[in-house]
């Protein structure tokens, strides 16, 4: 109830703030019409940009209508084939999502991190905490492709790298996901990543195998075995919940439309650094030539256009049903 209260209060605050901006814009419009000075026009333009930005933010939240959209998110990144090059690309994606989270006032908690052999990472699991974290990030699930001149190739050749991103809603207490003791095996082992002797000397890392689904999760980032076990169970429940959501979505898609499965080679987004600079989302055809800004976390336009495309698809499906 407190979380729901917080979400509603946030809505009220943002709508009231939007109304204030609208009033301020109207006042500047009147002043600019009377004075017709450069100063008044510049101030009017600033008010317009501010109002437009806030309006887009509220519009984005209005598209997040699914019950799980308001939940926290669990985000995983895994490099594809390609060794160091792919592992470095996975690290670049981690940095991108960290920057995006910071810009949007989300809290990050590193649940599991396995560094690469020479550079980058082999796998990482993050908890992204804040209202609508899952709703905003769910469109990032899929294969991300990078095309660039590899810094690890002395011949200076162009390489294509792949990394997969998975996003799950963090299961809250009001959603029942039952994990029976007889359905899981819990193994403990020593952490292999960075963290100092206190982390690596004891068997504090935890791996949980869920037999019915075949899902295996692990957590080794905390010094405490209990904390790692708690985090691993949290990840397992989130993945089981996402699996159930995916089954429901697939049933719906089979009934009303065709769905392209996310598979290796069917990338959702391509980040091209050579021979030209462009980021393209293949689902919405959104393009942006400012690659540095995107890799610094400037994902809002891609997220917005994906949610708008989902909204359009929902209307289309409802038309077919009616």
Secondary structure, DSSP 8 states (H G I E B T S, - for coil): -HHHHHHHHHHHHHHHHHHHHHHHHHHHHHHHHHH--HHHHHHHHHHHHHHHHHHHHHHHHHT--SGGGGS-EEEEEEE-SSTHHHHHHHHHHHHHHHHHHHHTT-EEEEEEEEE-SSSSEEEEEEEEESTTHHHHHGGG-EEEEEEEE-TT-TT--EEEEEEEEEEEE---TTS-----GGGEEEEEE---SSS-HHHHSS--EEEEEETTTTEEEEE-SSS-HHHHHHHHHHHHHHHHHHHHHHHHHHHHHHHHS------TT--SEEEE-SSS-EEEETTT--EES-HHHHHTT--HHHHHHHHHHHHHHHHHHHHHH-
